[in-house]
Each structure stands twice: as C-alpha cells, then as structure tokens.
Amino acid sequence: MCIRDRYQRRVREKLKKMPKKRKADDESEESGPKDVDTTVTHIKNKIKRNLVYQKLKKQKKTVRMKERKKRKKEREKNPNAPPPAPAKTLENTREADPTMDNQDDPEVEMETLADEFASHFNNEQTVKNIVITTSLRPSAKVSRFAAELSCLFPGSQFIRRKEFVMKDIIQFSINRGYSHLLVLNETKKQMHGLILMSLPYGPTAHFRLTGYAYAKEVNKRAQPLKVYRDYNPELIVNNFQTQMGVRLGRMLASTFPPLPHFKGKRVITFHNQRDFIFFRHHSYIIHSPTDVELTGIGPRFCLKLRSLQTGLMSGEYEWIFKKELETSRRKFFL
C-alpha cells in the first residue's frame, strides 16, 4: 500500500469518527428545503478536500430526494394538488428570437409564400431531379455515402466529380433541368460538410456534417435502399421556429416531391433541436389504428447550418455563423 492510499484511509477513518447531525438538525431539514453547503475551499489538502466535497454532495442529494418523496406523497393524498413543474431544459428556456412571434404577420406570410420554393408547395413542380456529387478525389467512404443518398431522393443521380470545376457542374445541372445540387465535402478522408443548392437561382446552404452512419450500420436486416427509391416518402420537418428556420425548413422540404406515395410506407424526418438538424429515414407497418411499428433503415446524419447565401455560391450572405453570435447557451437561430 502506497503512502497516498494510507493517507486516504486515515482521512476516511477520521470522517467516520466525525460527530453525526443532531436530531434538531434532521427535523429542520424535513420541515423545509435547505441546501447543504458544499464550500470546501478552506481545506488546503487536495485529497481531504475532495473527500469532504463528495460527502457534502451526497448529503445534498439525500435532502433533495427526501423533499421529492414528500411532495409525491402530498400529491397522492390530495388529487387537487398542482402537478409537478416541468423540468427546465435548454429548449424550453431558450432566449426569445424577435422573428419567432411574427410568423402570423401577413407581410411575413406573403413573403414566405412568394419565395424560391413557392412552386414546390403549390404543386407546380412535382418532379424532383437532384444531382449528387463530391469534392475532388473523394475517398471510398464518401462515394459510398453519396450513392446511398442517391437512393433516398427520387429522381436523383450520383455523378462522379472527377476534375470538373464547381461552376461547370452548376451550369451542367441547370442545362439539364435539375432542381437541386448536393455536394459532399471531406478532409483527410472524413466527411465534414454538405452544400445544398436550389437551382437555378439559389439559395445555397452550407452545413457541417456529423454523426453519419450507413444504412447497414443502422439496420443490417433492412431491405436494400433501392427498393424504396421509386416511392416518394412522407416528409416531417419539425421544430423550425424562427423566420430563418422556416426558410431553411422549406428549402429542405423542397428536395423531395410534394406528393408522397403511401404505398412505399417510408418517412423522412428533419428534426431541429438546438440548431442541430437530425436526418432520419424510417419504414413503418400499421398493425392497427393504435399499433404502428417503426423501423430505422438509414442512412442517418446530423447537420448544422454554417451559412445561408443568396444565389449559387456567389451572392450575399443572408446569415453566416460567427463565434461572436454565441452569447449564451440558450440562444438558437433556427
């Protein structure tokens, strides 16, 4: 046994010999909420300070548990007692954005309905053709992921980048009548970015790509993605609350045909949570009106907006991420 272990053992023995709390102190704790003081900065020894802090922290947790059980018993005895307060999270305590409350404004609503994606939501553009490509000299991982994405979007086509310049690819896509261009970027054989362009006039959104998983990694027993390619999916775009979030949600929704094929029984989800956009792909089986079986079939990934630009990578920036904008953990932009 080393010197440090022997010292810790001696400190524990001394703490056990410390006098216990008196009965009056216990009654005062039960009578009302009282936080245990966890200030141990006056203790010079690091090991002893850590042991005392852990003990005080345990006492504080015990007091809170007693208060919680007491409130629960009171609610059981009194059915008219108020329900417990909802837990505070970063979502429900977020800082209010000035554009969150003006979604019902007629001017904002008219501006939204007359944007670049109006033809999609008016069912004027029912056929979606998307070009999917990669950065120069992509690795096998990126090519595989791009091929899986081409199975998600009906009417999409994966074109290898080779040595073509981005301007030539954009012009090629516009001349062929494609509606969107999607580019996967990588650095050191790791995918890190996704660029989505709405053709032919923009806008262009640049995302950071993280948490990606191939279809076989999500569900090994699922059917091949080619089976679902001919069926337009049902689309869920959730929790985009600000004016820019609504605009971005409309842009993501415009990548899929507006009329789903319910025969395919598949669902695409874009869920925004704390400015992270989670992409999920599921299939479902309806056993009864109250029993639905949901199965993830992948691929899946997470996006975070870095910039939103008018035009095709050449216009002004509508929004661009800067570190100075993160003034609080509870400030979100979507």
C-alpha positions as CSV (number, residue, x, y, z in Angstrom):
1,M,0.0,0.0,0.0
2,C,1.5,3.4,-1.0
3,I,1.7,6.5,1.1
4,R,-1.2,8.1,-0.7
5,D,-3.6,5.1,-0.1
6,R,-2.6,5.0,3.6
7,Y,-3.3,8.7,3.9
8,Q,-6.7,8.4,2.2
9,R,-7.6,5.6,4.5
10,R,-6.7,7.7,7.6
11,V,-8.8,10.6,6.3
12,R,-11.8,8.3,5.7
13,E,-11.5,6.9,9.3
14,K,-11.4,10.4,10.7
15,L,-14.5,11.4,8.7
16,K,-16.3,8.3,10.0
17,K,-15.5,9.4,13.6
18,M,-16.9,12.9,12.9
19,P,-20.0,13.6,15.1
20,K,-23.3,12.9,13.4
21,K,-26.0,15.5,13.0
22,R,-28.3,16.2,15.9
23,K,-31.9,15.3,15.8
24,A,-32.9,19.0,15.7
25,D,-30.9,19.4,12.5
26,D,-32.7,16.4,10.9
27,E,-36.1,17.9,11.9
28,S,-35.2,21.3,10.4
29,E,-34.2,19.5,7.1
30,E,-37.5,17.7,6.9
31,S,-39.5,20.8,7.7
32,G,-38.4,22.7,4.6
33,P,-35.9,22.8,1.7
34,K,-32.4,23.5,2.8
35,D,-29.3,23.4,0.6
36,V,-26.2,21.7,2.0
37,D,-23.2,24.0,2.0
38,T,-20.7,22.5,-0.5
39,T,-18.0,25.1,0.1
40,V,-14.7,23.3,0.8
41,T,-12.3,25.9,-0.5
42,H,-10.9,26.5,3.1
43,I,-9.5,23.0,3.2
44,K,-5.9,23.1,1.9
45,N,-5.2,19.4,1.4
46,K,-6.5,18.3,-2.0
47,I,-7.3,14.7,-1.1
48,K,-9.2,15.7,2.1
49,R,-11.0,18.5,0.2
50,N,-12.2,16.1,-2.4
51,L,-13.4,13.5,0.2
52,V,-15.3,16.2,2.2
53,Y,-16.8,17.6,-1.0
54,Q,-18.1,14.2,-2.1
55,K,-19.6,13.6,1.3
56,L,-21.4,17.0,1.3
57,K,-22.6,16.4,-2.2
58,K,-24.1,13.1,-1.1
59,Q,-25.9,14.8,1.8
60,K,-27.3,17.4,-0.5
61,K,-28.6,14.7,-2.9
62,T,-30.2,12.9,0.1
63,V,-32.0,16.1,1.2
64,R,-33.4,16.7,-2.3
65,M,-34.6,13.1,-2.5
66,K,-36.5,13.4,0.8
67,E,-38.2,16.6,-0.4
68,R,-39.2,14.9,-3.7
69,K,-40.7,11.9,-1.9
70,K,-42.5,14.2,0.5
71,R,-44.1,16.2,-2.4
72,K,-45.0,13.0,-4.2
73,K,-46.9,11.7,-1.1
74,E,-48.8,15.0,-0.8
75,R,-49.9,14.8,-4.4
76,E,-51.1,11.2,-3.8
77,K,-53.1,12.2,-0.8
78,N,-54.6,15.3,-2.4
79,P,-55.8,14.7,-6.0
80,N,-56.3,18.5,-6.5
81,A,-52.7,19.3,-5.7
82,P,-50.8,21.1,-8.6
83,P,-48.8,18.9,-10.9
84,P,-45.0,18.9,-10.7
85,A,-43.3,21.7,-12.5
86,P,-41.8,20.7,-15.9
87,A,-38.1,20.2,-16.0
88,K,-36.1,23.1,-17.2
89,T,-34.1,22.4,-20.4
90,L,-32.2,24.4,-22.9
91,E,-35.2,24.1,-25.3
92,N,-37.9,25.5,-23.1
93,T,-35.7,28.2,-21.6
94,R,-34.2,29.4,-24.9
95,E,-33.8,33.1,-25.5
96,A,-36.7,34.6,-27.4
97,D,-35.9,35.4,-31.0
98,P,-37.6,38.5,-32.4
99,T,-38.6,36.7,-35.5
100,M,-40.4,33.9,-33.6
101,D,-43.5,35.9,-32.9
102,N,-44.1,37.4,-36.4
103,Q,-44.9,34.2,-38.2
104,D,-48.6,35.2,-38.2
105,D,-47.8,38.7,-39.7
106,P,-49.5,39.0,-43.1
107,E,-46.4,40.6,-44.6
108,V,-44.1,37.8,-43.4
109,E,-46.6,35.2,-44.5
110,M,-46.8,36.7,-48.0
111,E,-43.0,37.0,-48.2
112,T,-42.7,33.3,-47.3
113,L,-45.3,32.2,-49.8
114,A,-43.6,34.1,-52.6
115,D,-40.1,32.8,-52.0
116,E,-38.0,30.5,-54.3
117,F,-39.8,27.4,-53.1
118,A,-43.4,28.6,-53.8
119,S,-43.7,26.5,-56.9
120,H,-42.9,23.3,-54.9
121,F,-45.5,23.9,-52.2
122,N,-48.1,24.9,-54.9
123,N,-47.6,21.5,-56.5
124,E,-46.4,23.3,-59.7
125,Q,-43.1,21.4,-59.7
126,T,-43.9,17.7,-58.8
127,V,-40.8,16.1,-60.4
128,K,-37.6,16.5,-58.4
129,N,-34.2,15.8,-60.1
130,I,-31.2,16.1,-57.8
131,V,-27.5,15.9,-58.7
132,I,-25.3,14.5,-56.0
133,T,-21.5,14.8,-56.3
134,T,-18.5,15.0,-54.1
135,S,-15.3,17.0,-53.6
136,L,-12.3,16.4,-55.8
137,R,-10.7,12.9,-55.5
138,P,-13.1,11.6,-52.9
139,S,-12.4,8.6,-50.8
140,A,-14.4,5.3,-50.9
141,K,-16.4,6.3,-47.8
142,V,-17.7,9.5,-49.4
143,S,-18.5,7.8,-52.7
144,R,-20.5,5.1,-50.8
145,F,-22.4,7.6,-48.7
146,A,-23.2,9.7,-51.9
147,A,-24.5,6.5,-53.6
148,E,-26.8,5.8,-50.6
149,L,-28.1,9.4,-50.7
150,S,-29.0,9.0,-54.3
151,C,-31.3,6.1,-53.3
152,L,-33.1,8.4,-50.8
153,F,-34.1,11.1,-53.2
154,P,-36.5,10.0,-56.0
155,G,-35.1,11.0,-59.4
156,S,-31.6,11.8,-58.1
157,Q,-28.4,10.9,-59.9
158,F,-24.9,10.5,-58.4
159,I,-22.3,11.9,-60.8
160,R,-18.6,11.5,-60.0
161,R,-16.7,14.8,-59.7
162,K,-13.5,13.8,-61.5
163,E,-11.7,17.0,-62.3
164,F,-14.7,19.2,-63.1
165,V,-14.8,22.8,-61.6
166,M,-17.9,23.6,-59.5
167,K,-19.1,26.3,-61.9
168,D,-19.2,23.8,-64.7
169,I,-21.1,21.3,-62.6
170,I,-23.6,24.0,-61.7
171,Q,-24.1,25.0,-65.3
172,F,-24.4,21.4,-66.4
173,S,-27.1,20.8,-63.8
174,I,-29.1,23.9,-64.8
175,N,-28.9,23.0,-68.5
176,R,-30.2,19.5,-67.8
177,G,-33.1,20.9,-65.8
178,Y,-32.1,19.6,-62.3
179,S,-33.8,21.2,-59.3
180,H,-31.0,20.8,-56.7
181,L,-27.3,20.2,-56.4
182,L,-25.9,18.4,-53.4
183,V,-22.1,18.4,-52.8
184,L,-20.4,16.3,-50.1
185,N,-17.0,17.7,-48.8
186,E,-14.3,15.8,-46.9
187,T,-10.9,16.5,-45.3
188,K,-8.4,13.7,-44.7
189,K,-10.9,11.1,-45.8
190,Q,-13.5,12.3,-43.3
191,M,-16.8,13.8,-44.3
192,H,-17.3,17.2,-42.7
193,G,-19.5,19.3,-44.9
194,L,-22.6,19.3,-47.1
195,I,-23.6,22.0,-49.6
196,L,-27.2,22.2,-50.9
197,M,-28.1,24.5,-53.8
198,S,-31.5,25.2,-55.1
199,L,-31.3,25.6,-58.9
200,P,-31.3,27.7,-60.9
201,Y,-31.4,30.9,-58.8
202,G,-30.4,29.7,-55.3
203,P,-30.2,30.0,-52.3
204,T,-27.1,28.0,-51.2
205,A,-26.9,26.4,-47.7
206,H,-23.6,25.2,-46.3
207,F,-23.9,22.6,-43.4
208,R,-21.4,20.9,-41.2
209,L,-22.0,17.1,-41.4
210,T,-21.5,14.9,-38.4
211,G,-22.8,11.7,-36.9
212,Y,-23.3,9.9,-40.2
213,A,-24.0,6.2,-40.4
214,Y,-24.5,4.0,-43.4
215,A,-27.7,2.1,-43.9
216,K,-26.1,-1.3,-42.9
217,E,-24.8,0.3,-39.7
218,V,-28.3,1.5,-38.8
219,N,-30.1,-1.8,-39.6
220,K,-28.5,-4.9,-41.0
221,R,-31.8,-6.6,-41.6
222,A,-33.4,-3.8,-43.6
223,Q,-34.2,-4.1,-47.3
224,P,-31.8,-2.5,-49.8
225,L,-32.3,1.2,-50.3
226,K,-33.0,0.6,-54.0
227,V,-36.4,-0.9,-53.0
228,Y,-37.6,2.5,-51.7
229,R,-36.2,4.6,-54.5
230,D,-39.3,4.7,-56.6
231,Y,-41.6,5.7,-53.8
232,N,-41.9,9.3,-52.7
233,P,-41.5,9.5,-49.0
234,E,-43.7,11.1,-46.4
235,L,-41.9,14.1,-45.0
236,I,-41.7,15.5,-41.4
237,V,-40.0,18.9,-40.9
238,N,-40.1,19.6,-37.2
239,N,-39.3,22.4,-34.8
240,F,-38.1,25.2,-37.2
241,Q,-39.4,28.2,-35.3
242,T,-37.6,31.4,-36.4
243,Q,-38.1,33.1,-39.7
244,M,-34.7,31.8,-41.0
245,G,-35.6,28.4,-39.6
246,V,-38.9,28.3,-41.6
247,R,-37.0,29.3,-44.7
248,L,-34.4,26.6,-44.2
249,G,-37.1,24.0,-43.5
250,R,-38.9,24.9,-46.7
251,M,-35.6,24.5,-48.6
252,L,-35.0,21.0,-47.1
253,A,-38.6,20.0,-47.8
254,S,-38.3,21.2,-51.5
255,T,-35.7,18.4,-52.1
256,F,-38.5,15.8,-52.0
257,P,-41.6,15.6,-54.2
258,P,-44.6,17.2,-52.6
259,L,-47.0,14.3,-53.1
260,P,-46.0,11.2,-51.2
261,H,-46.6,7.6,-52.2
262,F,-48.2,5.9,-49.2
263,K,-47.7,2.5,-50.7
264,G,-43.9,2.8,-50.0
265,K,-44.5,3.2,-46.3
266,R,-41.4,5.2,-45.6
267,V,-40.9,8.5,-43.7
268,I,-38.1,11.1,-43.9
269,T,-37.6,13.3,-40.9
270,F,-35.7,16.6,-40.5
271,H,-35.9,17.4,-36.8
272,N,-34.3,20.6,-35.5
273,Q,-33.1,20.5,-31.9
274,R,-30.8,23.3,-30.6
275,D,-29.8,24.2,-34.2
276,F,-28.8,20.7,-34.9
277,I,-30.8,19.1,-37.7
278,F,-31.2,15.4,-37.3
279,F,-32.0,13.4,-40.5
280,R,-33.7,10.1,-40.1
281,H,-35.2,7.5,-42.5
282,H,-37.8,5.1,-41.3
283,S,-40.2,2.5,-42.7
284,Y,-43.4,1.6,-40.9
285,I,-46.0,-1.1,-40.7
286,I,-49.6,-0.4,-39.5
287,H,-50.9,-3.3,-37.4
288,S,-53.9,-1.4,-36.0
289,P,-55.1,2.2,-35.6
290,T,-53.2,2.3,-32.3
291,D,-50.3,0.0,-33.1
292,V,-47.6,1.1,-35.6
293,E,-44.2,-0.5,-35.9
294,L,-41.4,2.0,-36.9
295,T,-38.1,0.7,-38.2
296,G,-35.0,2.8,-38.9
297,I,-33.5,1.9,-42.3
298,G,-30.8,4.6,-42.6
299,P,-28.7,6.3,-43.5
300,R,-28.7,8.9,-40.8
301,F,-26.7,12.0,-40.1
302,C,-26.7,15.4,-38.4
303,L,-26.4,18.8,-40.0
304,K,-25.6,22.2,-38.5
305,L,-26.0,25.4,-40.6
306,R,-22.8,27.3,-41.2
307,S,-24.1,29.8,-43.8
308,L,-27.1,30.7,-46.0
309,Q,-26.3,32.5,-49.2
310,T,-28.4,34.1,-51.9
311,G,-27.6,32.9,-55.4
312,L,-25.4,30.0,-56.3
313,M,-22.3,30.4,-54.1
314,S,-21.8,33.9,-55.5
315,G,-24.5,36.2,-53.8
316,E,-24.7,37.9,-50.5
317,Y,-24.8,36.0,-47.2
318,E,-28.3,36.0,-45.6
319,W,-26.7,34.5,-42.5
320,I,-23.3,33.2,-41.6
321,F,-22.1,31.6,-38.4
322,K,-19.7,33.6,-36.2
323,K,-18.3,32.7,-32.8
324,E,-19.4,36.2,-31.5
325,L,-23.1,35.2,-32.1
326,E,-22.9,32.5,-29.4
327,T,-23.5,34.9,-26.5
328,S,-25.4,32.3,-24.5
329,R,-26.0,28.5,-24.4
330,R,-29.8,29.3,-24.7
331,K,-29.6,31.3,-27.9
332,F,-30.6,29.4,-31.0
333,F,-31.1,30.7,-34.6
334,L,-33.5,28.1,-36.1
